[in-house]
Amino acid sequence: MKRLATLIMAIALTVSIVGVAAAQTCPRQPARRAMRQELRIRQGACAGQLTRRELHRLRLGQRHIRRMELRAPGDGRIGRCERVRLHRAIERQDARIWRFRHNAREI
């Protein structure tokens, strides 16, 4: 009986550790979107679609989004309200990138 209880406890501990490890390795959706936005900003800069001022403003927006992600609690989970705020900030930045790249201004 004692062996069975020890075996069950060991299995439960293993399952809980594996669950925590799997949860931490999952990439965050906002982080992937922010990386795609960084790529679009770089492409716009290389193609000459962004002025220096526009490029600076877009980079400040990306830094703001990155800081919002890092302000998440220590467990790495983002609450519902914070997720909504983060999503809106990413959407605003996305629109700003599009607008700056398509304003028909060449450097």
N, CA, C and O atoms as a GROMACS GRO file, in nm:
protein
  428
    1MET      N    1   0.082  -0.119   0.000
    1MET     CA    2   0.000   0.000   0.000
    1MET      C    3   0.087   0.126   0.000
    1MET      O    4   0.056   0.224  -0.067
    2LYS      N    5   0.196   0.121   0.076
    2LYS     CA    6   0.284   0.237   0.084
    2LYS      C    7   0.352   0.261  -0.051
    2LYS      O    8   0.371   0.376  -0.091
    3ARG      N    9   0.386   0.154  -0.121
    3ARG     CA   10   0.449   0.168  -0.254
    3ARG      C   11   0.351   0.230  -0.353
    3ARG      O   12   0.389   0.314  -0.435
    4LEU      N   13   0.227   0.189  -0.345
    4LEU     CA   14   0.126   0.242  -0.435
    4LEU      C   15   0.106   0.392  -0.413
    4LEU      O   16   0.098   0.469  -0.508
    5ALA      N   17   0.100   0.433  -0.288
    5ALA     CA   18   0.084   0.575  -0.256
    5ALA      C   19   0.206   0.654  -0.304
    5ALA      O   20   0.190   0.764  -0.357
    6THR      N   21   0.327   0.601  -0.286
    6THR     CA   22   0.448   0.668  -0.332
    6THR      C   23   0.450   0.678  -0.483
    6THR      O   24   0.488   0.782  -0.538
    7LEU      N   25   0.409   0.573  -0.550
    7LEU     CA   26   0.404   0.574  -0.696
    7LEU      C   27   0.304   0.678  -0.748
    7LEU      O   28   0.334   0.750  -0.843
    8ILE      N   29   0.189   0.685  -0.687
    8ILE     CA   30   0.087   0.783  -0.728
    8ILE      C   31   0.138   0.925  -0.705
    8ILE      O   32   0.118   1.012  -0.790
    9MET      N   33   0.202   0.949  -0.592
    9MET     CA   34   0.258   1.082  -0.563
    9MET      C   35   0.366   1.119  -0.664
    9MET      O   36   0.373   1.234  -0.709
   10ALA      N   37   0.450   1.023  -0.701
   10ALA     CA   38   0.557   1.050  -0.798
   10ALA      C   39   0.498   1.082  -0.935
   10ALA      O   40   0.547   1.173  -1.004
   11ILE      N   41   0.396   1.010  -0.976
   11ILE     CA   42   0.332   1.037  -1.104
   11ILE      C   43   0.265   1.174  -1.104
   11ILE      O   44   0.276   1.248  -1.201
   12ALA      N   45   0.196   1.207  -0.996
   12ALA     CA   46   0.130   1.337  -0.986
   12ALA      C   47   0.232   1.451  -0.992
   12ALA      O   48   0.209   1.552  -1.057
   13LEU      N   49   0.344   1.434  -0.923
   13LEU     CA   50   0.450   1.536  -0.925
   13LEU      C   51   0.508   1.551  -1.065
   13LEU      O   52   0.532   1.663  -1.110
   14THR      N   53   0.531   1.442  -1.133
   14THR     CA   54   0.586   1.446  -1.269
   14THR      C   55   0.491   1.515  -1.364
   14THR      O   56   0.532   1.597  -1.446
   15VAL      N   57   0.363   1.482  -1.355
   15VAL     CA   58   0.263   1.543  -1.443
   15VAL      C   59   0.254   1.693  -1.417
   15VAL      O   60   0.242   1.771  -1.512
   16SER      N   61   0.259   1.734  -1.292
   16SER     CA   62   0.248   1.877  -1.262
   16SER      C   63   0.372   1.953  -1.311
   16SER      O   64   0.358   2.065  -1.360
   17ILE      N   65   0.490   1.895  -1.300
   17ILE     CA   66   0.611   1.960  -1.348
   17ILE      C   67   0.610   1.971  -1.500
   17ILE      O   68   0.647   2.075  -1.555
   18VAL      N   69   0.567   1.867  -1.567
   18VAL     CA   70   0.560   1.869  -1.714
   18VAL      C   71   0.458   1.974  -1.759
   18VAL      O   72   0.482   2.044  -1.858
   19GLY      N   73   0.346   1.986  -1.689
   19GLY     CA   74   0.246   2.086  -1.725
   19GLY      C   75   0.298   2.228  -1.712
   19GLY      O   76   0.271   2.311  -1.799
   20VAL      N   77   0.371   2.256  -1.607
   20VAL     CA   78   0.429   2.389  -1.587
   20VAL      C   79   0.534   2.418  -1.694
   20VAL      O   80   0.538   2.529  -1.748
   21ALA      N   81   0.618   2.321  -1.725
   21ALA     CA   82   0.722   2.341  -1.826
   21ALA      C   83   0.661   2.364  -1.963
   21ALA      O   84   0.710   2.447  -2.039
   22ALA      N   85   0.556   2.292  -1.995
   22ALA     CA   86   0.492   2.310  -2.126
   22ALA      C   87   0.424   2.446  -2.136
   22ALA      O   88   0.423   2.507  -2.243
   23ALA      N   89   0.368   2.494  -2.027
   23ALA     CA   90   0.302   2.624  -2.029
   23ALA      C   91   0.402   2.737  -2.048
   23ALA      O   92   0.368   2.838  -2.111
   24GLN      N   93   0.522   2.724  -1.999
   24GLN     CA   94   0.621   2.830  -2.010
   24GLN      C   95   0.686   2.834  -2.147
   24GLN      O   96   0.734   2.940  -2.188
   25THR      N   97   0.690   2.723  -2.220
   25THR     CA   98   0.755   2.722  -2.350
   25THR      C   99   0.664   2.769  -2.462
   25THR      O  100   0.710   2.788  -2.574
   26CYS      N  101   0.537   2.787  -2.435
   26CYS     CA  102   0.443   2.831  -2.537
   26CYS      C  103   0.466   2.978  -2.568
   26CYS      O  104   0.459   3.061  -2.477
   27PRO      N  105   0.494   3.014  -2.695
   27PRO     CA  106   0.517   3.155  -2.728
   27PRO      C  107   0.389   3.236  -2.716
   27PRO      O  108   0.280   3.185  -2.742
   28ARG      N  109   0.402   3.360  -2.678
   28ARG     CA  110   0.286   3.446  -2.664
   28ARG      C  111   0.245   3.499  -2.800
   28ARG      O  112   0.330   3.531  -2.884
   29GLN      N  113   0.117   3.507  -2.822
   29GLN     CA  114   0.065   3.560  -2.947
   29GLN      C  115   0.106   3.705  -2.968
   29GLN      O  116   0.151   3.738  -3.078
   30PRO      N  117   0.092   3.795  -2.869
   30PRO     CA  118   0.133   3.933  -2.893
   30PRO      C  119   0.281   3.946  -2.929
   30PRO      O  120   0.319   4.034  -3.006
   31ALA      N  121   0.365   3.861  -2.872
   31ALA     CA  122   0.508   3.869  -2.902
   31ALA      C  123   0.534   3.836  -3.049
   31ALA      O  124   0.618   3.898  -3.113
   32ARG      N  125   0.462   3.738  -3.102
   32ARG     CA  126   0.479   3.703  -3.243
   32ARG      C  127   0.430   3.816  -3.333
   32ARG      O  128   0.493   3.846  -3.435
   33ARG      N  129   0.320   3.878  -3.296
   33ARG     CA  130   0.268   3.989  -3.377
   33ARG      C  131   0.366   4.106  -3.372
   33ARG      O  132   0.388   4.172  -3.473
   34ALA      N  133   0.422   4.132  -3.256
   34ALA     CA  134   0.519   4.241  -3.244
   34ALA      C  135   0.643   4.214  -3.329
   34ALA      O  136   0.699   4.306  -3.388
   35MET      N  137   0.685   4.089  -3.336
   35MET     CA  138   0.801   4.055  -3.420
   35MET      C  139   0.768   4.077  -3.567
   35MET      O  140   0.852   4.127  -3.642
   36ARG      N  141   0.647   4.041  -3.609
   36ARG     CA  142   0.608   4.066  -3.748
   36ARG      C  143   0.603   4.216  -3.778
   36ARG      O  144   0.639   4.259  -3.887
   37GLN      N  145   0.558   4.294  -3.680
   37GLN     CA  146   0.555   4.439  -3.698
   37GLN      C  147   0.696   4.495  -3.710
   37GLN      O  148   0.721   4.584  -3.792
   38GLU      N  149   0.788   4.444  -3.629
   38GLU     CA  150   0.928   4.488  -3.640
   38GLU      C  151   0.981   4.461  -3.780
   38GLU      O  152   1.052   4.544  -3.837
   39LEU      N  153   0.947   4.347  -3.835
   39LEU     CA  154   0.991   4.313  -3.969
   39LEU      C  155   0.933   4.409  -4.073
   39LEU      O  156   1.003   4.452  -4.164
   40ARG      N  157   0.806   4.443  -4.059
   40ARG     CA  158   0.743   4.537  -4.151
   40ARG      C  159   0.807   4.675  -4.141
   40ARG      O  160   0.823   4.744  -4.242
   41ILE      N  161   0.844   4.716  -4.020
   41ILE     CA  162   0.911   4.845  -4.003
   41ILE      C  163   1.046   4.843  -4.073
   41ILE      O  164   1.081   4.938  -4.144
   42ARG      N  165   1.122   4.736  -4.053
   42ARG     CA  166   1.253   4.725  -4.119
   42ARG      C  167   1.240   4.726  -4.271
   42ARG      O  168   1.318   4.790  -4.340
   43GLN      N  169   1.141   4.655  -4.322
   43GLN     CA  170   1.120   4.651  -4.467
   43GLN      C  171   1.084   4.790  -4.519
   43GLN      O  172   1.130   4.829  -4.626
   44GLY      N  173   1.004   4.864  -4.445
   44GLY     CA  174   0.968   5.000  -4.487
   44GLY      C  175   1.088   5.092  -4.485
   44GLY      O  176   1.100   5.180  -4.571
   45ALA      N  177   1.176   5.074  -4.388
   45ALA     CA  178   1.296   5.157  -4.381
   45ALA      C  179   1.390   5.126  -4.496
   45ALA      O  180   1.447   5.217  -4.556
   46CYS      N  181   1.406   4.998  -4.527
   46CYS     CA  182   1.496   4.958  -4.636
   46CYS      C  183   1.441   5.001  -4.772
   46CYS      O  184   1.519   5.034  -4.862
   47ALA      N  185   1.310   5.000  -4.788
   47ALA     CA  186   1.248   5.035  -4.916
   47ALA      C  187   1.237   5.186  -4.934
   47ALA      O  188   1.198   5.232  -5.041
   48GLY      N  189   1.272   5.264  -4.832
   48GLY     CA  190   1.263   5.408  -4.842
   48GLY      C  191   1.123   5.462  -4.827
   48GLY      O  192   1.094   5.573  -4.872
   49GLN      N  193   1.035   5.386  -4.764
   49GLN     CA  194   0.896   5.429  -4.745
   49GLN      C  195   0.876   5.508  -4.617
   49GLN      O  196   0.772   5.571  -4.598
   50LEU      N  197   0.976   5.507  -4.528
   50LEU     CA  198   0.964   5.574  -4.400
   50LEU      C  199   1.069   5.683  -4.387
   50LEU      O  200   1.185   5.663  -4.422
   51THR      N  201   1.027   5.799  -4.336
   51THR     CA  202   1.124   5.904  -4.305
   51THR      C  203   1.188   5.870  -4.171
   51THR      O  204   1.142   5.780  -4.100
   52ARG      N  205   1.293   5.943  -4.136
   52ARG     CA  206   1.360   5.917  -4.008
   52ARG      C  207   1.265   5.942  -3.891
   52ARG      O  208   1.268   5.868  -3.793
   53ARG      N  209   1.183   6.045  -3.902
   53ARG     CA  210   1.089   6.077  -3.795
   53ARG      C  211   0.983   5.967  -3.780
   53ARG      O  212   0.951   5.926  -3.669
   54GLU      N  213   0.930   5.920  -3.892
   54GLU     CA  214   0.831   5.812  -3.888
   54GLU      C  215   0.893   5.685  -3.830
   54GLU      O  216   0.831   5.616  -3.749
   55LEU      N  217   1.015   5.655  -3.872
   55LEU     CA  218   1.084   5.537  -3.820
   55LEU      C  219   1.103   5.546  -3.670
   55LEU      O  220   1.082   5.448  -3.598
   56HIS      N  221   1.142   5.662  -3.622
   56HIS     CA  222   1.162   5.682  -3.477
   56HIS      C  223   1.030   5.665  -3.402
   56HIS      O  224   1.025   5.601  -3.296
   57ARG      N  225   0.923   5.721  -3.457
   57ARG     CA  226   0.793   5.710  -3.390
   57ARG      C  227   0.745   5.565  -3.385
   57ARG      O  228   0.689   5.522  -3.284
   58LEU      N  229   0.767   5.491  -3.493
   58LEU     CA  230   0.726   5.350  -3.494
   58LEU      C  231   0.807   5.268  -3.396
   58LEU      O  232   0.753   5.179  -3.329
   59ARG      N  233   0.936   5.296  -3.386
   59ARG     CA  234   1.019   5.223  -3.290
   59ARG      C  235   0.979   5.253  -3.146
   59ARG      O  236   0.984   5.164  -3.061
   60LEU      N  237   0.939   5.377  -3.118
   60LEU     CA  238   0.890   5.409  -2.984
   60LEU      C  239   0.761   5.333  -2.954
   60LEU      O  240   0.740   5.287  -2.841
   61GLY      N  241   0.675   5.319  -3.054
   61GLY     CA  242   0.551   5.242  -3.035
   61GLY      C  243   0.580   5.095  -3.006
   61GLY      O  244   0.513   5.034  -2.923
   62GLN      N  245   0.679   5.039  -3.076
   62GLN     CA  246   0.716   4.900  -3.052
   62GLN      C  247   0.774   4.883  -2.912
   62GLN      O  248   0.747   4.783  -2.844
   63ARG      N  249   0.852   4.981  -2.868
   63ARG     CA  250   0.907   4.973  -2.732
   63ARG      C  251   0.796   4.977  -2.629
   63ARG      O  252   0.802   4.907  -2.528
   64HIS      N  253   0.694   5.058  -2.654
   64HIS     CA  254   0.580   5.067  -2.563
   64HIS      C  255   0.509   4.931  -2.552
   64HIS      O  256   0.473   4.888  -2.443
   65ILE      N  257   0.489   4.866  -2.666
   65ILE     CA  258   0.423   4.734  -2.666
   65ILE      C  259   0.508   4.632  -2.591
   65ILE      O  260   0.456   4.554  -2.513
   66ARG      N  261   0.638   4.634  -2.616
   66ARG     CA  262   0.728   4.540  -2.548
   66ARG      C  263   0.724   4.560  -2.397
   66ARG      O  264   0.724   4.463  -2.322
   67ARG      N  265   0.719   4.685  -2.352
   67ARG     CA  266   0.712   4.712  -2.208
   67ARG      C  267   0.579   4.668  -2.149
   67ARG      O  268   0.574   4.620  -2.036
   68MET      N  269   0.472   4.682  -2.226
   68MET     CA  270   0.342   4.635  -2.177
   68MET      C  271   0.345   4.484  -2.156
   68MET      O  272   0.288   4.434  -2.059
   69GLU      N  273   0.410   4.411  -2.247
   69GLU     CA  274   0.421   4.266  -2.233
   69GLU      C  275   0.504   4.228  -2.111
   69GLU      O  276   0.472   4.134  -2.039
   70LEU      N  277   0.612   4.303  -2.087
   70LEU     CA  278   0.700   4.270  -1.976
   70LEU      C  279   0.639   4.303  -1.841
   70LEU      O  280   0.683   4.252  -1.739
   71ARG      N  281   0.536   4.389  -1.839
   71ARG     CA  282   0.471   4.425  -1.713
   71ARG      C  283   0.376   4.317  -1.663
   71ARG      O  284   0.313   4.334  -1.559
   72ALA      N  285   0.366   4.208  -1.735
   72ALA     CA  286   0.279   4.098  -1.692
   72ALA      C  287   0.328   4.046  -1.557
   72ALA      O  288   0.446   4.060  -1.525
   73PRO      N  289   0.240   3.987  -1.479
   73PRO     CA  290   0.281   3.934  -1.348
   73PRO      C  291   0.393   3.831  -1.362
   73PRO      O  292   0.423   3.784  -1.472
   74GLY      N  293   0.453   3.797  -1.251
   74GLY     CA  294   0.566   3.705  -1.249
   74GLY      C  295   0.536   3.567  -1.307
   74GLY      O  296   0.626   3.500  -1.355
   75ASP      N  297   0.410   3.526  -1.302
   75ASP     CA  298   0.377   3.393  -1.355
   75ASP      C  299   0.365   3.392  -1.506
   75ASP      O  300   0.347   3.286  -1.566
   76GLY      N  301   0.376   3.510  -1.571
   76GLY     CA  302   0.373   3.517  -1.716
   76GLY      C  303   0.235   3.520  -1.777
   76GLY      O  304   0.220   3.522  -1.899
   77ARG      N  305   0.134   3.520  -1.694
   77ARG     CA  306  -0.003   3.522  -1.746
   77ARG      C  307  -0.051   3.667  -1.756
   77ARG      O  308  -0.025   3.749  -1.668
   78ILE      N  309  -0.121   3.695  -1.864
   78ILE     CA  310  -0.175   3.828  -1.886
   78ILE      C  311  -0.325   3.819  -1.861
   78ILE      O  312  -0.394   3.735  -1.919
   79GLY      N  313  -0.374   3.905  -1.774
   79GLY     CA  314  -0.516   3.905  -1.742
   79GLY      C  315  -0.600   3.954  -1.859
   79GLY      O  316  -0.548   4.003  -1.959
   80ARG      N  317  -0.730   3.941  -1.844
   80ARG     CA  318  -0.821   3.976  -1.953
   80ARG      C  319  -0.813   4.124  -1.989
   80ARG      O  320  -0.804   4.159  -2.107
   81CYS      N  321  -0.817   4.212  -1.889
   81CYS     CA  322  -0.812   4.356  -1.915
   81CYS      C  323  -0.679   4.395  -1.978
   81CYS      O  324  -0.675   4.473  -2.073
   82GLU      N  325  -0.572   4.340  -1.926
   82GLU     CA  326  -0.439   4.371  -1.980
   82GLU      C  327  -0.425   4.317  -2.123
   82GLU      O  328  -0.362   4.381  -2.207
   83ARG      N  329  -0.483   4.201  -2.150
   83ARG     CA  330  -0.478   4.145  -2.284
   83ARG      C  331  -0.553   4.233  -2.383
   83ARG      O  332  -0.508   4.252  -2.496
   84VAL      N  333  -0.667   4.288  -2.341
   84VAL     CA  334  -0.744   4.378  -2.427
   84VAL      C  335  -0.664   4.505  -2.455
   84VAL      O  336  -0.658   4.550  -2.569
   85ARG      N  337  -0.602   4.562  -2.351
   85ARG     CA  338  -0.521   4.683  -2.369
   85ARG      C  339  -0.404   4.656  -2.462
   85ARG      O  340  -0.373   4.738  -2.549
   86LEU      N  341  -0.339   4.542  -2.445
   86LEU     CA  342  -0.225   4.506  -2.528
   86LEU      C  343  -0.269   4.486  -2.674
   86LEU      O  344  -0.202   4.531  -2.766
   87HIS      N  345  -0.381   4.419  -2.693
   87HIS     CA  346  -0.432   4.395  -2.828
   87HIS      C  347  -0.465   4.528  -2.898
   87HIS      O  348  -0.436   4.545  -3.016
   88ARG      N  349  -0.526   4.620  -2.825
   88ARG     CA  350  -0.559   4.750  -2.884
   88ARG      C  351  -0.433   4.828  -2.920
   88ARG      O  352  -0.427   4.893  -3.025
   89ALA      N  353  -0.332   4.822  -2.834
   89ALA     CA  354  -0.207   4.891  -2.864
   89ALA      C  355  -0.140   4.832  -2.988
   89ALA      O  356  -0.086   4.906  -3.071
   90ILE      N  357  -0.145   4.701  -3.002
   90ILE     CA  358  -0.087   4.636  -3.119
   90ILE      C  359  -0.165   4.674  -3.244
   90ILE      O  360  -0.106   4.698  -3.349
   91GLU      N  361  -0.297   4.680  -3.234
   91GLU     CA  362  -0.380   4.719  -3.349
   91GLU      C  363  -0.351   4.863  -3.391
   91GLU      O  364  -0.342   4.892  -3.510
   92ARG      N  365  -0.338   4.953  -3.294
   92ARG     CA  366  -0.306   5.092  -3.326
   92ARG      C  367  -0.170   5.102  -3.395
   92ARG      O  368  -0.154   5.174  -3.493
   93GLN      N  369  -0.073   5.028  -3.343
   93GLN     CA  370   0.061   5.028  -3.402
   93GLN      C  371   0.057   4.970  -3.543
   93GLN      O  372   0.125   5.019  -3.633
   94ASP      N  373  -0.022   4.866  -3.563
   94ASP     CA  374  -0.035   4.805  -3.694
   94ASP      C  375  -0.090   4.906  -3.795
   94ASP      O  376  -0.039   4.917  -3.907
   95ALA      N  377  -0.193   4.979  -3.756
   95ALA     CA  378  -0.251   5.081  -3.844
   95ALA      C  379  -0.151   5.193  -3.871
   95ALA      O  380  -0.143   5.245  -3.982
   96ARG      N  381  -0.076   5.230  -3.769
   96ARG     CA  382   0.024   5.336  -3.784
   96ARG      C  383   0.133   5.294  -3.883
   96ARG      O  384   0.177   5.375  -3.965
   97ILE      N  385   0.177   5.170  -3.874
   97ILE     CA  386   0.279   5.119  -3.967
   97ILE      C  387   0.225   5.126  -4.110
   97ILE      O  388   0.293   5.173  -4.200
   98TRP      N  389   0.103   5.078  -4.129
   98TRP     CA  390   0.045   5.080  -4.264
   98TRP      C  391   0.036   5.222  -4.316
   98TRP      O  392   0.072   5.249  -4.430
   99ARG      N  393  -0.014   5.315  -4.232
   99ARG     CA  394  -0.033   5.453  -4.274
   99ARG      C  395   0.099   5.519  -4.312
   99ARG      O  396   0.107   5.588  -4.414
  100PHE      N  397   0.203   5.499  -4.232
  100PHE     CA  398   0.333   5.559  -4.260
  100PHE      C  399   0.396   5.499  -4.385
  100PHE      O  400   0.462   5.570  -4.461
  101ARG      N  401   0.377   5.370  -4.407
  101ARG     CA  402   0.439   5.308  -4.524
  101ARG      C  403   0.365   5.341  -4.653
  101ARG      O  404   0.424   5.333  -4.761
  102HIS      N  405   0.239   5.379  -4.644
  102HIS     CA  406   0.160   5.401  -4.765
  102HIS      C  407   0.118   5.547  -4.782
  102HIS      O  408   0.016   5.574  -4.845
  103ASN      N  409   0.194   5.640  -4.728
  103ASN     CA  410   0.156   5.781  -4.744
  103ASN      C  411   0.221   5.845  -4.867
  103ASN      O  412   0.224   5.967  -4.878
  104ALA      N  413   0.272   5.763  -4.960
  104ALA     CA  414   0.325   5.807  -5.089
  104ALA      C  415   0.440   5.907  -5.074
  104ALA      O  416   0.462   5.989  -5.162
  105ARG      N  417   0.512   5.900  -4.965
  105ARG     CA  418   0.628   5.986  -4.945
  105ARG      C  419   0.753   5.903  -4.968
  105ARG      O  420   0.767   5.796  -4.908
  106GLU      N  421   0.840   5.947  -5.050
  106GLU     CA  422   0.967   5.877  -5.076
  106GLU      C  423   1.080   5.954  -5.013
  106GLU      O  424   1.078   6.077  -5.008
  107ILE      N  425   1.178   5.885  -4.967
  107ILE     CA  426   1.296   5.950  -4.907
  107ILE      C  427   1.396   5.978  -5.016
  107ILE      O  428   1.503   6.033  -4.990
   0.00000   0.00000   0.00000
